[in-house]
């Protein structure tokens, strides 16, 4: 099968490689000449994706994956088109459709009868049918559902483990009509493989959700559910702090009850999903006050962590040298999208702290490029306090000897060993120690 994948980023490129690895001919499309050149050379444009380096080299060498700037020409040769161009929302939750509209116009210009178009980018409910079906139709002169098939099938993977997640999680598919849905289901059965899972209500594989709206809502619902769950955990954590209770023991006890799972609290607010998709849901359903309250609670956690530091300091933080440990939004992933590092540093500076930032995945020049002053753990450079923002594995074995002069540690991810920090005032988000 000839497949075209739009956008060779951290989701799109592994997806293109997955398709090619199963023997399909894939053309990847991107707007960056640098990305096209690197992919053509069999080189990954970004770090940290397990198994991608070797797999990309193999499919490029075998001629099963090529890359181009000319999306319209690639679509004209394709039997299926998969669009993974990101959709970002602003602080008010309003989506910016500009990049996706541009990609859709390029697809429409090359679209031919019989082609399947699948959107994998998370969208507000109704977008596939109400926005992109007419746009594809007007740009191609074809009729969606009659001349070409159109589905929504959300990505359900995390950076760093995409190939494993593609096998682990069911692939959800819903089309604008029954024929589109059936075509989408058949397509994904040809390009994906799945792990056996006895814990699912039906066999793992491609799941027919019936309509594009159902598939769109399923993606927003699962991510928004996590955000609300985390917001509840953070609410428990702040109350536990006030009354001197270790909330981790409380959450562990709650999670021992069947069907009751509560995420651990923490200051992290980042990632491509958690901060963005609840806002997208609220764009569809502005009366969802539970969702809004959870998002506000989670967004407030970096500021709360800084307030704990000021409380331990016993004064404002003017002149206090604080290192923020972690730039990435999640441990082991070199990505800053919506990372909690930005509001954490801002809150510290507002209180007058002298802020430095460290992350084992970033060079000093990269840290400076983000507007921060770099710090190297273990360099011998003195600090007064530290805030752990990212759950990098390197921080699990951190001790006061790695941070000379430290008197206060705010562990915002609950990863340090309490026994190693007995000589330092250590506060863990949601614990009374």
C-alpha positions in Angstrom: 0.0 0.0 0.0 1.2 3.6 -0.7 0.8 5.8 2.4 1.4 9.5 2.9 2.1 10.8 6.5 1.8 14.5 7.1 4.2 15.9 9.7 7.4 14.0 10.6 7.6 15.1 14.2 7.8 13.0 17.4 4.5 11.2 16.6 4.4 11.3 12.8 7.9 10.0 12.1 7.6 6.8 14.3 4.2 6.2 12.8 5.6 6.5 9.2 8.4 4.1 10.2 5.9 1.7 11.7 3.9 1.5 8.5 7.1 1.1 6.4 8.4 -1.6 8.7 5.4 -3.7 7.9 6.2 -3.5 4.2 4.2 -0.6 3.0 5.6 2.3 0.9 5.5 5.5 2.8 6.1 9.1 1.8 6.6 11.5 4.8 5.7 15.1 4.4 7.0 18.0 6.4 7.4 21.8 6.0 11.0 21.8 7.3 13.8 21.2 4.8 16.1 20.2 7.7 13.7 17.4 8.7 13.4 16.2 5.1 17.2 16.1 4.7 17.7 14.2 7.9 15.0 11.7 7.3 16.2 11.2 3.7 19.7 10.4 5.2 18.2 8.0 7.7 18.9 10.3 10.6 16.3 11.0 13.4 15.7 14.8 13.7 15.1 14.5 17.5 16.4 12.4 20.3 14.9 10.0 22.8 12.6 7.7 20.9 13.4 4.1 21.7 14.1 2.0 18.6 13.6 4.8 16.1 17.3 5.3 15.0 17.8 1.7 13.8 14.3 1.3 12.4 14.5 4.5 10.4 17.8 3.6 8.9 16.5 0.3 7.8 13.3 1.5 6.1 15.1 4.3 4.3 17.9 2.0 3.1 15.3 -0.4 1.9 13.5 2.4 0.0 10.2 1.9 1.9 10.3 5.4 3.4 11.0 8.7 1.6 10.4 12.3 2.6 9.3 15.4 0.7 8.2 19.0 1.1 5.6 18.5 -1.7 2.6 17.2 0.2 0.2 17.6 -2.7 2.3 15.4 -5.0 2.7 12.8 -2.3 -1.1 12.7 -1.7 -1.7 12.2 -5.4 0.3 8.9 -5.3 -1.2 7.7 -2.0 -4.0 5.2 -1.2 -4.2 6.5 2.4 -3.2 9.8 4.0 -2.5 10.1 7.7 -2.4 13.7 9.1 -0.5 14.3 12.4 0.0 18.0 12.2 -0.3 19.4 15.8 -3.2 21.5 17.0 -2.4 23.9 19.8 -4.8 25.9 22.0 -4.1 29.3 23.5 -4.4 30.2 27.2 -8.2 30.8 26.6 -8.6 27.3 25.2 -9.1 28.6 21.6 -7.6 26.2 19.0 -5.2 27.5 16.3 -6.2 25.6 13.2 -3.8 27.4 10.9 -1.2 24.6 10.5 -3.9 21.9 10.2 -5.9 24.0 7.7 -2.7 24.5 5.6 -2.0 20.7 5.6 -5.7 20.0 4.8 -5.5 22.3 1.8 -2.4 20.6 0.5 -4.1 17.2 0.9 -7.2 18.4 -0.9 -5.2 19.6 -3.9 -3.8 16.2 -4.4 -6.7 14.1 -3.4 -8.1 11.5 -5.8 -11.2 9.3 -5.7 -10.9 6.2 -3.4 -8.3 7.6 -1.0 -8.6 7.3 2.8 -7.9 10.4 4.8 -7.3 9.9 8.6 -6.8 12.6 11.1 -4.7 11.5 14.1 -4.2 14.9 15.7 -6.5 15.4 18.7 -9.4 17.6 17.7 -12.5 19.2 19.3 -15.6 17.0 18.8 -17.2 17.6 15.4 -14.1 19.0 13.7 -13.5 16.1 11.3 -17.0 16.2 9.9 -17.8 19.9 10.2 -14.5 21.5 9.3 -12.3 19.2 7.4 -14.8 17.2 5.4 -16.1 20.4 3.6 -12.5 21.8 3.3 -11.3 18.6 1.7 -14.3 18.5 -0.6 -14.1 22.1 -1.8 -10.3 21.8 -2.4 -10.5 18.6 -4.3 -13.9 18.8 -6.1 -14.8 15.5 -4.5 -17.5 14.6 -2.0 -16.4 13.2 1.4 -18.0 9.8 2.1 -18.9 9.4 -1.5 -15.6 9.9 -3.5 -13.1 9.5 -0.7 -13.2 8.1 2.9 -12.6 10.2 6.0 -12.0 9.1 9.6 -10.7 10.3 12.9 -8.3 7.9 14.7 -6.5 9.5 17.7 -2.9 8.8 18.5 -2.7 7.2 22.0 1.1 7.1 22.5 3.8 8.8 24.6 7.1 10.1 23.4 10.0 7.8 24.2 7.9 4.6 23.9 5.8 5.0 20.8 6.5 1.6 19.2 5.5 -0.2 22.4 2.4 1.9 22.9 1.2 1.3 19.3 1.1 -2.4 20.2 -0.2 -2.0 23.7 -3.2 0.2 23.2 -6.3 -0.4 21.0 -6.5 1.8 17.9 -9.8 3.8 17.9 -11.4 4.6 14.6 -14.6 6.4 13.7 -15.6 7.8 10.3 -18.1 10.4 8.9 -20.1 7.4 7.5 -20.2 3.7 7.8 -18.1 3.0 4.7 -15.4 5.4 5.8 -15.3 3.7 9.2 -15.0 0.3 7.6 -12.2 1.5 5.3 -10.4 3.1 8.3 -10.6 -0.1 10.4 -9.3 -2.2 7.5 -6.4 0.2 6.9 -5.2 0.2 10.5 -5.4 -3.6 10.7 -2.9 -3.7 7.8 -0.4 -1.2 9.3 -0.4 -2.0 13.1 0.3 -5.0 15.3 -1.1 -5.5 18.8 -0.1 -7.2 22.0 -2.4 -9.8 23.5 -4.2 -8.3 26.6 -6.6 -10.2 28.8 -7.4 -7.1 30.8 -9.5 -5.5 28.0 -13.2 -5.8 27.6 -12.7 -7.0 24.0 -9.6 -8.2 22.1 -6.8 -5.8 21.6 -6.6 -4.4 18.1 -8.6 -1.9 15.9 -11.8 -0.8 17.6 -14.7 0.5 15.6 -16.2 3.5 17.5 -18.9 4.1 14.8 -18.5 7.8 14.2 -15.8 10.4 14.0 -17.5 12.3 16.9 -17.3 9.2 19.1 -13.6 8.8 18.4 -12.9 12.5 18.9 -14.7 12.4 22.3 -12.9 9.2 23.4 -9.5 10.9 23.0 -10.6 14.1 24.8 -12.4 12.1 27.5 -9.4 9.8 28.4 -7.0 12.7 28.7 -9.4 15.0 30.5 -10.2 12.2 33.0 -6.5 12.0 33.9 -6.3 15.8 34.3 -9.3 15.7 36.7 -7.8 12.8 38.6 -4.5 14.6 39.0 -6.4 17.7 40.0 -8.1 15.8 42.7 -4.8 14.3 43.9 -3.3 17.8 44.1 -6.3 19.0 46.1 -5.8 16.2 48.5 -2.0 17.0 48.6 -2.5 20.6 49.5 -5.0 19.7 52.3 -2.6 17.0 53.6 0.2 19.6 53.8 -2.0 21.8 55.9 -2.8 19.1 58.4 0.6 17.3 58.4 -0.5 14.1 56.8 1.5 12.0 54.3 -0.9 11.9 51.3 1.0 9.1 49.6 -0.1 6.7 52.3 -3.7 7.9 51.9 -3.6 7.5 48.1 -2.1 4.1 48.5 -4.9 3.1 50.8 -7.5 4.4 48.4 -5.9 2.6 45.5 -6.2 -0.7 47.3 -10.0 -0.5 46.8 -11.1 -2.0 43.5 -12.0 0.6 40.8 -10.5 3.4 42.8 -7.3 4.8 41.3 -5.9 8.2 42.2 -2.8 9.5 40.5 0.1 10.8 42.7 0.2 14.6 43.1 3.0 16.7 41.9 4.0 20.0 40.4 4.4 18.9 36.8 1.8 20.5 34.5 3.3 19.7 31.1 3.2 17.6 28.1 1.4 17.6 24.8 -1.8 16.1 26.3 -2.6 17.0 29.9 -2.6 20.8 29.7 -4.0 21.1 26.2 -6.8 18.6 25.7 -8.9 19.5 28.7 -8.9 23.1 27.4 -10.0 21.7 24.0 -12.7 19.7 25.8 -13.8 23.0 27.5 -14.0 24.6 24.1 -16.7 22.1 23.2 -18.3 22.0 26.7 -17.7 25.3 28.5 -20.1 24.4 31.3 -17.9 21.5 32.5 -16.9 23.2 35.7 -15.3 20.1 37.2 -12.9 20.0 34.2 -12.1 23.7 34.6 -11.5 23.5 38.3 -9.1 20.5 37.8 -7.1 22.4 35.1 -6.8 25.4 37.4 -5.7 23.3 40.3 -3.0 21.6 38.3 -1.8 24.8 36.7 -1.4 26.3 40.2 1.0 23.6 41.5 4.3 25.2 40.4 3.4 28.4 42.3 2.4 26.2 45.3 5.7 24.5 45.3 7.4 27.9 45.5 5.2 28.9 48.3 6.3 25.8 50.2 9.9 26.8 49.7 9.2 30.3 51.0 7.4 28.8 54.0 10.5 26.6 54.8 12.8 29.6 54.3 10.7 31.5 56.8 10.8 34.6 54.7 10.6 35.9 51.1 13.2 34.4 48.7 15.1 37.6 47.8 18.7 36.6 47.2 18.2 32.9 47.9 19.9 30.8 45.3 17.5 28.1 44.1 18.2 25.4 41.5 15.2 24.0 39.6 16.0 20.4 38.7 14.5 19.4 35.4 13.4 21.3 32.2 11.6 18.4 30.5 7.9 18.0 31.1 8.5 14.3 31.9 11.5 12.2 32.9 13.6 10.8 30.1 11.9 12.9 27.4 13.7 15.9 25.9 10.7 18.1 25.4 9.6 21.4 27.0 6.1 21.7 25.7 4.0 23.2 28.6 6.6 22.1 31.1 6.2 23.2 34.7 9.7 24.6 34.6 8.5 27.9 33.1 5.9 28.8 35.7 8.2 27.5 38.5 11.1 29.7 37.5 8.7 32.7 37.0 7.2 32.2 40.5 10.7 32.0 42.0 11.9 35.2 40.2 8.8 37.1 41.3 9.8 36.4 44.9 13.3 37.7 44.2 15.2 34.3 44.1 18.5 33.9 42.2 17.4 31.0 39.9 19.5 28.5 38.1 18.3 25.5 36.1 19.7 22.0 35.5 18.6 19.1 33.3 20.8 16.1 32.3 19.2 16.0 28.9 20.1 19.6 28.0 23.4 21.3 27.3 24.3 24.6 28.9 23.8 26.4 25.6 20.3 24.8 25.2 19.4 25.9 28.7 20.6 29.4 28.0 18.6 29.3 24.7 15.4 28.7 26.8 16.2 31.9 28.8 17.6 30.1 31.9 20.9 30.3 33.7 22.5 26.8 33.6 23.7 24.8 36.6 25.4 21.4 36.7 24.6 19.0 39.5 27.8 17.7 41.1 29.8 20.7 39.9 30.5 21.8 43.5 28.7 25.1 42.9 26.8 26.1 46.0 23.0 26.6 46.2 20.6 27.4 49.1 17.6 25.3 47.9 16.4 23.0 45.1 13.0 22.3 43.5 12.6 19.0 41.7 10.4 19.7 38.7 11.1 16.6 36.5 11.2 13.0 37.5 14.4 12.1 35.7 15.9 8.8 36.9 19.1 10.6 37.7 17.4 12.5 40.6 16.3 9.3 42.4 19.8 8.9 43.8 20.4 12.6 44.5 22.0 13.5 47.8 22.9 16.8 49.6 26.5 16.2 48.5 25.5 16.8 44.9 24.2 20.2 45.8 26.7 21.9 48.2 25.2 24.3 50.7 21.6 23.2 50.2 19.4 23.6 53.3 15.9 23.1 51.7 14.7 20.5 49.1 11.2 20.7 47.6 10.6 17.4 45.9 7.8 18.1 43.5 7.8 14.6 42.1 8.2 12.4 45.2 11.3 10.6 43.9 14.1 11.3 46.3 15.1 8.9 49.1 14.1 10.3 52.5 17.0 8.6 54.2 19.5 10.5 52.1 18.0 13.9 53.1 17.8 13.7 56.9 20.2 16.6 57.4 18.2 18.9 55.0 14.7 20.3 55.4 12.9 18.3 52.8 9.3 18.9 51.7 7.5 16.5 49.4 4.4 17.7 47.6 1.5 16.3 49.6 3.5 14.9 52.6 3.9 16.2 56.1 7.6 15.4 56.5 
